[in-house]
Amino acid sequence: MEKYLFITITILISTNLYSSGHENSVNVDPKLRMNQLKNEVFINLTKNLLPYWSTRMIDTKNGGFYGRINVNDQIFPDEDKGGILNARILWTYSAAYRILKDTAYLRLANRSKDYIMAHFIDKEYGGAYRSVKSNGAPSDTRKQTYTQSFFIYGLAEYYRATGDKDALKTAREIFELFEKYALDKKSDGYFEVFTRDWHRSYDKLIGESTINDEKTMNTHLHVMEAYTNLYRVWPDNRVAERLKDMVELFLDKIIDNKTSHLICFMDKNWNRTSAADSYGHDIESSWLLFEAAGLLGDPALLIRVKGTSIKIANAAAEGLQPDGSLIYERDFSTGHKNTERSWWVQAETIIGYLNAYQITGKEKYLDYSINCWNYTKNHLVDNNAGGWFSSVSESGVAGIGDKAGFWVCPYHNGRMCLEIIERVE
């Protein structure tokens, strides 16, 4: 019954949410449009997205959450449980409880935190495993900087929501390990992969092509995101220094000053090694950079980031399509485009352009945000089985990829909904 109520309410509200593709949207008060957007994402979050993960993903046999659900909603109970997935689940339910005050979300946040502390945190060498087996035993014990950053992010959010000191202590310990082992003390930034006992290795885990791809934009984006959340709850001077340094690395090394796109892969001295423009990472970084700079309280840095943020958002708009969606990426050396419409790219587009609108007051950015939400609710939201599809083809066919898995989680879309609820209110 709740599923059908969600569908009915969504349809009723959707008829009132104007997009820039309609002539009558020109005269609609932007505040009304944002409130309508907020109402729609609130319903999707509370009646569809979070209930799907709350009911489908709980592993009642082994504890924690299952490792995978495929596009046909088939659960794979024996699948390994990814660290990225579990850390992002922790962040999502912690943030949902903090903002919405529903104790059902607190129970799931507690479940997530308890499982992480019992099975993912390496009690001998520190940090978190990349994955564990379905029964909770260590599986991939490598210490990947990308994965670790999400444990900082999720544990800091859990502390923010609950005041749990063990969570903050563990987040601080991972920060210290980063600064001791992962930091490139010669050229700055962070290296990618380490053995269980924190000796550096050269495994390729997030798209690196050659051994020269030693610094990745993706990892640095999420380290910055993690340090932002850690600084919120632990305003230590060293965290502030490292966070400011991360923002400046983006401004000086990771953002192409000619195109305003992010450089995806670099060598250890920050020389470009890739030829991809990743539109989703562009728009995601545009608001995460602004968030980090705003938290630091440095007026000069904030002014610089504000202008850069809008430049990045404009660069990302090269990937916007007439249907409101944002395609995945483009290889500028060949001109080839990956036209997949990924769930996380659309989620970041919605919040990224709302952020650009709030910075500038230019309604074209609000149009971009609402148009992308309209595409998303019509193509990526699964109104039959619940949850979201992870990807849609260029022709609009959904069902490419799992609905839950190592990389597919309720964090990008859940965070988009929560950000809009907080910002509009």
Backbone torsions as a table, in degrees:
resi	resn	phi	psi	omega
1	MET	NA	-43.1	-178.3
2	GLU	-61.4	-36.9	179.5
3	LYS	-61.8	-44.1	-178.2
4	TYR	-71.5	-32.3	175.6
5	LEU	-63.6	-42.1	177.7
6	PHE	-59.0	-45.6	-178.3
7	ILE	-64.1	-43.8	-178.1
8	THR	-63.7	-47.4	-179.0
9	ILE	-63.2	-41.8	-179.8
10	THR	-60.6	-43.1	-179.7
11	ILE	-63.7	-42.3	-179.0
12	LEU	-63.2	-44.3	-179.6
13	ILE	-71.1	-37.0	-176.6
14	SER	-60.8	-29.7	-178.6
15	THR	-67.8	-15.4	-177.8
16	ASN	-104.3	-5.6	-176.1
17	LEU	-91.0	101.0	-176.4
18	TYR	-76.3	145.9	173.2
19	SER	-116.8	167.3	-177.7
20	SER	-66.5	-12.2	178.1
21	GLY	-75.9	-7.8	178.7
22	HIS	-108.0	135.4	-176.8
23	GLU	-60.8	-33.4	-175.7
24	ASN	-75.8	-5.0	177.0
25	SER	-72.3	-19.8	-176.6
26	VAL	-60.9	-35.1	-175.0
27	ASN	-99.4	7.6	-179.3
28	VAL	-86.6	132.6	179.0
29	ASP	-57.7	126.2	178.6
30	PRO	-55.7	-33.3	178.8
31	LYS	-64.4	-38.6	176.6
32	LEU	-64.6	-43.0	179.8
33	ARG	-62.3	-41.6	179.5
34	MET	-68.1	-37.8	177.5
35	ASN	-65.4	-37.9	176.8
36	GLN	-66.6	-39.3	175.7
37	LEU	-61.5	-46.8	179.1
38	LYS	-58.2	-44.3	-179.0
39	ASN	-61.7	-41.0	-179.5
40	GLU	-67.3	-46.0	-178.9
41	VAL	-69.5	-31.5	176.4
42	PHE	-62.0	-45.3	178.6
43	ILE	-64.6	-42.8	179.5
44	ASN	-62.3	-42.1	-178.9
45	LEU	-64.6	-48.5	-170.6
46	THR	-88.4	-22.2	-178.4
47	LYS	-107.7	-11.6	-176.4
48	ASN	-129.8	-64.8	-169.1
49	LEU	-64.7	-59.8	-177.8
50	LEU	-65.5	-40.7	175.8
51	PRO	-60.9	-34.5	178.4
52	TYR	-60.7	-48.6	-178.9
53	TRP	-71.1	-32.1	-179.1
54	SER	-69.3	-33.3	-175.6
55	THR	-98.8	-33.2	-173.7
56	ARG	-91.4	-26.8	-168.7
57	MET	-101.3	-7.3	-177.2
58	ILE	-74.0	123.7	179.4
59	ASP	-90.0	99.7	-176.5
60	THR	-77.4	-15.3	-178.6
61	LYS	-88.4	-51.0	-173.0
62	ASN	-104.9	-6.4	-178.8
63	GLY	91.9	163.4	179.2
64	GLY	68.9	-136.1	-175.2
65	PHE	-133.1	149.4	177.9
66	TYR	-61.4	160.7	-178.2
67	GLY	-90.9	-15.4	-175.9
68	ARG	-163.8	140.7	165.6
69	ILE	-131.3	129.5	-177.3
70	ASN	-85.1	-176.8	-174.3
71	VAL	-65.9	-21.1	178.4
72	ASN	-93.7	14.5	179.2
73	ASP	64.9	26.5	174.4
74	GLN	-86.4	127.3	179.1
75	ILE	-85.1	140.8	176.9
76	PHE	-113.6	88.2	-172.8
77	PRO	-66.6	-19.4	-178.2
78	ASP	-96.7	3.4	-179.4
79	GLU	-71.0	144.1	174.4
80	ASP	-58.3	151.8	179.9
81	LYS	-103.0	117.1	-175.1
82	GLY	-78.2	143.5	177.6
83	GLY	-66.1	-39.8	179.6
84	ILE	-61.4	-46.5	179.7
85	LEU	-58.6	-49.0	-174.8
86	ASN	-70.1	-37.6	177.2
87	ALA	-66.2	-36.7	179.0
88	ARG	-72.2	-35.0	173.9
89	ILE	-61.9	-42.6	177.4
90	LEU	-58.4	-47.0	180.0
91	TRP	-61.2	-45.2	-173.6
92	THR	-62.0	-50.0	-177.0
93	TYR	-74.8	-28.1	173.9
94	SER	-65.6	-46.8	179.9
95	ALA	-66.2	-39.3	179.7
96	ALA	-62.5	-41.9	177.8
97	TYR	-66.3	-43.6	-178.7
98	ARG	-59.4	-40.5	-173.9
99	ILE	-88.3	-41.5	-172.3
100	LEU	-98.8	-14.4	174.4
101	LYS	63.4	25.7	178.4
102	ASP	-93.1	119.4	-176.3
103	THR	-67.0	-16.9	174.5
104	ALA	-62.7	-36.3	177.7
105	TYR	-71.9	-33.7	177.1
106	LEU	-63.6	-41.4	179.3
107	ARG	-60.5	-39.1	179.6
108	LEU	-74.7	-34.7	174.2
109	ALA	-62.9	-42.0	177.8
110	ASN	-63.1	-42.9	179.0
111	ARG	-59.5	-44.3	-179.2
112	SER	-64.7	-48.2	-178.9
113	LYS	-61.6	-44.3	-179.0
114	ASP	-62.3	-41.0	-179.6
115	TYR	-67.5	-41.8	179.3
116	ILE	-61.3	-46.7	-178.1
117	MET	-65.6	-33.4	-177.7
118	ALA	-80.4	-31.8	-169.6
119	HIS	-122.5	-31.8	-175.8
120	PHE	-92.3	-33.4	-176.3
121	ILE	-75.4	125.9	-178.9
122	ASP	-81.4	108.6	-174.8
123	LYS	-77.4	-12.8	179.5
124	GLU	-93.0	-48.3	-174.2
125	TYR	-109.9	-6.8	-179.6
126	GLY	82.6	165.5	-176.3
127	GLY	79.4	-169.4	-175.5
128	ALA	-126.7	145.3	175.7
129	TYR	-66.8	154.3	177.3
130	ARG	-73.1	-32.2	176.3
131	SER	-159.5	160.5	172.4
132	VAL	-128.0	162.6	176.9
133	LYS	-73.2	170.6	-177.5
134	SER	-59.9	-26.9	179.2
135	ASN	-89.4	2.7	176.4
136	GLY	95.8	-6.1	178.1
137	ALA	-72.7	147.4	-179.7
138	PRO	-56.3	138.6	179.4
139	SER	-116.2	-71.1	175.5
140	ASP	-104.5	106.5	-173.1
141	THR	-92.5	5.2	177.7
142	ARG	-63.4	149.9	177.6
143	LYS	-103.5	100.7	-179.1
144	GLN	-96.7	128.1	-177.0
145	THR	-56.9	-42.6	179.0
146	TYR	-56.8	-50.2	-178.8
147	THR	-63.2	-46.2	-178.7
148	GLN	-57.8	-37.2	-176.8
149	SER	-60.7	-34.0	-179.6
150	PHE	-74.7	-25.6	173.4
151	PHE	-70.5	-39.0	172.5
152	ILE	-59.1	-47.7	-176.8
153	TYR	-60.4	-49.2	-177.3
154	GLY	-70.5	-42.1	-179.6
155	LEU	-67.6	-37.1	176.5
156	ALA	-64.5	-39.1	179.1
157	GLU	-68.9	-37.3	177.1
158	TYR	-62.3	-43.1	176.1
159	TYR	-62.8	-41.7	179.1
160	ARG	-59.0	-36.4	-177.5
161	ALA	-83.7	-30.9	-169.6
162	THR	-123.0	-20.1	-174.9
163	GLY	78.8	15.2	-178.2
164	ASP	-69.4	115.3	-173.6
165	LYS	-73.7	-30.2	177.7
166	ASP	-63.5	-38.3	178.8
167	ALA	-63.4	-45.4	179.2
168	LEU	-65.1	-41.0	179.1
169	LYS	-58.8	-43.5	-179.4
170	THR	-68.3	-40.1	176.8
171	ALA	-61.5	-41.3	178.8
172	ARG	-65.5	-38.0	179.7
173	GLU	-64.7	-39.7	177.9
174	ILE	-67.2	-38.5	174.4
175	PHE	-56.3	-45.8	-179.5
176	GLU	-63.8	-38.3	177.6
177	LEU	-65.4	-40.4	175.4
178	PHE	-56.3	-49.6	-175.0
179	GLU	-69.7	-25.9	179.5
180	LYS	-84.1	-42.2	-171.2
181	TYR	-111.8	-39.7	-171.7
182	ALA	-87.2	-25.0	-178.3
183	LEU	-66.7	131.1	172.7
184	ASP	-81.6	100.8	-172.5
185	LYS	-75.1	-8.4	178.4
186	LYS	-95.8	-50.5	-174.1
187	SER	-112.1	2.8	178.7
188	ASP	73.4	169.7	-175.7
189	GLY	84.3	-174.3	-173.0
190	TYR	-128.4	136.9	174.4
191	PHE	-80.3	170.5	-163.3
192	GLU	-92.3	-54.5	-165.2
193	VAL	-131.5	142.5	-179.2
194	PHE	-138.6	157.7	174.1
195	THR	-71.0	175.1	-179.1
196	ARG	-55.9	-37.7	-178.3
197	ASP	-96.4	23.6	167.8
198	TRP	71.4	34.6	167.0
199	HIS	-96.8	136.3	-173.3
200	ARG	-68.1	138.4	172.5
201	SER	-126.4	174.5	-174.9
202	TYR	-120.0	32.4	177.9
203	ASP	-65.9	145.8	-178.9
204	LYS	-102.5	109.2	-171.1
205	LEU	-118.2	-20.3	-177.8
206	ILE	-133.0	44.0	171.6
207	GLY	101.6	2.5	178.7
208	GLU	-62.3	142.7	-178.1
209	SER	-99.7	-38.1	-176.8
210	THR	-134.7	172.8	179.4
211	ILE	-67.1	-15.9	179.0
212	ASN	-78.8	-13.1	178.4
213	ASP	-80.5	79.5	-172.9
214	GLU	-98.4	-19.4	177.1
215	LYS	-124.1	129.2	-179.8
216	THR	-118.1	137.9	176.0
217	MET	-58.1	-43.0	-174.9
218	ASN	-59.3	-47.5	178.9
219	THR	-63.6	-44.3	-178.6
220	HIS	-66.2	-33.3	176.9
221	LEU	-61.0	-42.1	-175.6
222	HIS	-84.1	-24.2	169.3
223	VAL	-65.5	-44.3	177.2
224	MET	-59.8	-44.5	178.9
225	GLU	-60.3	-43.2	179.7
226	ALA	-65.7	-44.2	-179.6
227	TYR	-66.5	-32.4	175.5
228	THR	-60.6	-48.2	-178.5
229	ASN	-69.1	-36.0	177.5
230	LEU	-65.1	-41.2	-179.5
231	TYR	-65.4	-30.7	176.7
232	ARG	-57.6	-39.6	-173.4
233	VAL	-104.9	-12.4	179.2
234	TRP	-140.3	81.8	-174.0
235	PRO	-75.9	58.9	179.2
236	ASP	-79.5	143.4	-177.6
237	ASN	-61.5	-35.7	-179.6
238	ARG	-68.4	-37.7	176.6
239	VAL	-63.6	-42.1	178.0
240	ALA	-61.0	-42.8	179.8
241	GLU	-63.6	-44.1	-178.9
242	ARG	-69.9	-36.9	178.7
243	LEU	-65.9	-43.7	177.3
244	LYS	-61.4	-40.9	178.4
245	ASP	-61.5	-39.7	178.8
246	MET	-63.0	-44.0	178.5
247	VAL	-60.5	-44.1	-178.9
248	GLU	-68.6	-31.2	174.4
249	LEU	-62.2	-40.5	176.2
250	PHE	-63.4	-46.2	-177.1
251	LEU	-64.2	-36.7	-171.6
252	ASP	-101.0	-25.8	-171.8
253	LYS	-121.9	-38.7	-168.3
254	ILE	-94.4	-29.2	177.1
255	ILE	-88.4	128.4	176.1
256	ASP	-71.7	115.1	-174.4
257	ASN	-71.7	-8.3	176.8
258	LYS	-91.6	-38.5	-174.3
259	THR	-109.3	-18.1	-174.9
260	SER	67.7	10.7	168.8
261	HIS	-83.1	158.5	174.8
262	LEU	-80.5	145.9	174.3
263	ILE	-89.3	119.7	-169.2
264	CYS	-74.0	-42.8	-178.3
265	PHE	-134.5	142.2	-178.2
266	MET	-141.5	159.9	173.4
267	ASP	-80.7	-176.7	-173.7
268	LYS	-66.8	-18.0	178.3
269	ASN	-101.3	15.3	173.9
270	TRP	74.2	21.6	173.0
271	ASN	-84.4	136.3	-177.4
272	ARG	-59.7	136.7	175.1
273	THR	-125.7	6.6	-176.7
274	SER	-134.4	164.2	-177.4
275	ALA	-126.5	32.6	-177.4
276	ALA	-109.5	139.8	166.2
277	ASP	-104.5	114.8	-178.4
278	SER	-99.1	101.4	-172.7
279	TYR	-64.0	-36.9	179.6
280	GLY	-65.4	-42.4	177.6
281	HIS	-68.8	-33.9	175.9
282	ASP	-56.3	-56.0	-174.4
283	ILE	-69.9	-32.4	176.5
284	GLU	-64.4	-44.0	-178.7
285	SER	-67.1	-28.1	-176.2
286	SER	-61.2	-36.4	-179.6
287	TRP	-94.0	-29.3	177.0
288	LEU	-68.3	-36.4	175.1
289	LEU	-62.4	-44.1	-179.6
290	PHE	-65.4	-38.7	177.8
291	GLU	-63.0	-46.2	-178.8
292	ALA	-63.1	-46.7	-178.6
293	ALA	-64.2	-39.0	179.2
294	GLY	-64.2	-36.4	-179.7
295	LEU	-69.7	-32.3	-178.6
296	LEU	-70.3	-24.6	177.0
297	GLY	70.1	30.9	177.8
298	ASP	-103.7	104.0	-173.9
299	PRO	-57.2	-41.9	-178.5
300	ALA	-65.9	-42.0	178.9
301	LEU	-65.4	-40.4	-178.3
302	LEU	-64.8	-40.2	177.7
303	ILE	-61.7	-43.8	-180.0
304	ARG	-64.7	-43.3	-178.7
305	VAL	-68.1	-37.3	-179.0
306	LYS	-57.7	-47.8	178.9
307	GLY	-65.3	-41.1	-179.8
308	THR	-66.9	-38.9	179.4
309	SER	-56.6	-43.9	-179.7
310	ILE	-70.2	-36.5	176.1
311	LYS	-61.4	-41.3	178.8
312	ILE	-65.9	-42.6	178.9
313	ALA	-60.9	-39.5	177.6
314	ASN	-65.8	-38.9	178.4
315	ALA	-65.3	-42.2	179.4
316	ALA	-62.5	-29.3	-178.5
317	ALA	-62.6	-14.7	174.5
318	GLU	-60.1	-24.3	-179.2
319	GLY	-93.2	-1.7	178.4
320	LEU	-68.8	141.7	-178.7
321	GLN	-112.0	160.0	-179.5
322	PRO	-57.2	-25.5	180.0
323	ASP	-82.5	1.4	178.1
324	GLY	98.1	-13.0	-176.3
325	SER	-81.6	166.9	173.7
326	LEU	-118.1	124.9	178.6
327	ILE	-74.5	170.0	-168.7
328	TYR	-73.2	-59.7	-175.1
329	GLU	-165.0	172.3	178.7
330	ARG	-138.4	136.7	171.7
331	ASP	-90.0	106.7	-174.0
332	PHE	-75.9	-9.5	176.7
333	SER	-80.7	-26.3	-179.0
334	THR	-116.8	-18.3	-175.5
335	GLY	84.7	-3.5	-179.0
336	HIS	-68.2	137.0	179.1
337	LYS	-115.0	137.8	169.6
338	ASN	-91.1	107.7	-171.4
339	THR	-93.4	10.5	175.1
340	GLU	-57.7	142.0	174.2
341	ARG	-105.9	98.8	-175.9
342	SER	-87.4	148.1	-179.4
343	TRP	-59.4	-41.7	-175.0
344	TRP	-73.4	-33.2	179.0
345	VAL	-64.9	-42.5	179.9
346	GLN	-66.6	-40.7	179.5
347	ALA	-60.7	-43.8	-179.6
348	GLU	-70.4	-30.4	176.7
349	THR	-64.4	-42.8	-178.2
350	ILE	-62.2	-47.9	-178.1
351	ILE	-78.0	-34.7	-178.7
352	GLY	-62.5	-42.3	-179.7
353	TYR	-80.2	-25.4	170.3
354	LEU	-64.6	-40.4	176.5
355	ASN	-61.2	-43.6	178.6
356	ALA	-62.0	-38.0	176.7
357	TYR	-64.5	-42.1	-178.6
358	GLN	-68.1	-28.7	176.9
359	ILE	-74.1	-44.2	-169.3
360	THR	-103.4	-25.9	-172.9
361	GLY	77.2	6.6	-179.2
362	LYS	-84.9	120.7	-172.2
363	GLU	-69.7	-15.9	177.8
364	LYS	-61.2	-32.8	179.4
365	TYR	-71.7	-36.8	174.1
366	LEU	-63.9	-39.0	175.4
367	ASP	-59.1	-46.5	179.7
368	TYR	-57.5	-44.4	-178.0
369	SER	-62.8	-50.6	-177.1
370	ILE	-68.2	-39.5	178.1
371	ASN	-60.6	-40.2	179.8
372	CYS	-69.2	-37.3	175.4
373	TRP	-63.0	-41.8	178.4
374	ASN	-60.4	-41.4	175.8
375	TYR	-62.8	-45.9	-174.9
376	THR	-61.8	-47.2	-177.2
377	LYS	-67.2	-25.5	-179.4
378	ASN	-88.3	-18.8	-174.0
379	HIS	-124.7	-35.5	-174.3
380	LEU	-100.2	-26.5	177.0
381	VAL	-76.1	127.3	178.8
382	ASP	-90.4	99.4	-177.6
383	ASN	-81.3	-2.0	178.4
384	ASN	-98.3	-59.0	-176.9
385	ALA	-94.7	-12.9	-178.0
386	GLY	94.9	165.5	-178.6
387	GLY	77.0	-166.9	178.4
388	TRP	-122.6	146.7	165.5
389	PHE	-72.4	152.1	-178.8
390	SER	-86.0	-18.0	-177.6
391	SER	-161.3	152.8	177.4
392	VAL	-132.2	140.6	179.1
393	SER	-75.3	170.0	179.4
394	GLU	-58.5	-33.0	-178.5
395	SER	-82.9	-0.4	176.6
396	GLY	94.3	10.5	179.5
397	VAL	-83.1	119.3	178.2
398	ALA	-85.7	171.4	174.8
399	GLY	94.9	29.4	173.9
400	ILE	-101.5	112.5	178.5
401	GLY	94.8	166.9	-178.0
402	ASP	-70.0	160.1	173.6
403	LYS	-92.2	-16.6	174.8
404	ALA	-153.4	139.8	-179.0
405	GLY	177.9	-164.8	-173.8
406	PHE	-52.3	-40.8	-178.4
407	TRP	-108.8	-14.0	-172.1
408	VAL	-100.9	117.9	-168.2
409	CYS	-148.4	175.0	179.6
410	PRO	-91.1	23.2	-172.5
411	TYR	-86.7	-52.9	-178.9
412	HIS	-61.7	-50.2	-177.7
413	ASN	-73.9	-38.4	176.1
414	GLY	-63.8	-41.4	179.2
415	ARG	-65.6	-40.0	177.4
416	MET	-57.1	-47.7	-179.4
417	CYS	-61.9	-45.9	-177.9
418	LEU	-66.5	-38.6	177.0
419	GLU	-61.2	-44.7	-178.7
420	ILE	-66.1	-41.7	178.1
421	ILE	-58.9	-46.5	-178.5
422	GLU	-68.0	-44.3	-175.6
423	ARG	-67.3	-42.6	-177.4
424	VAL	-71.5	-39.6	178.4
425	GLU	-66.5	NA	NA
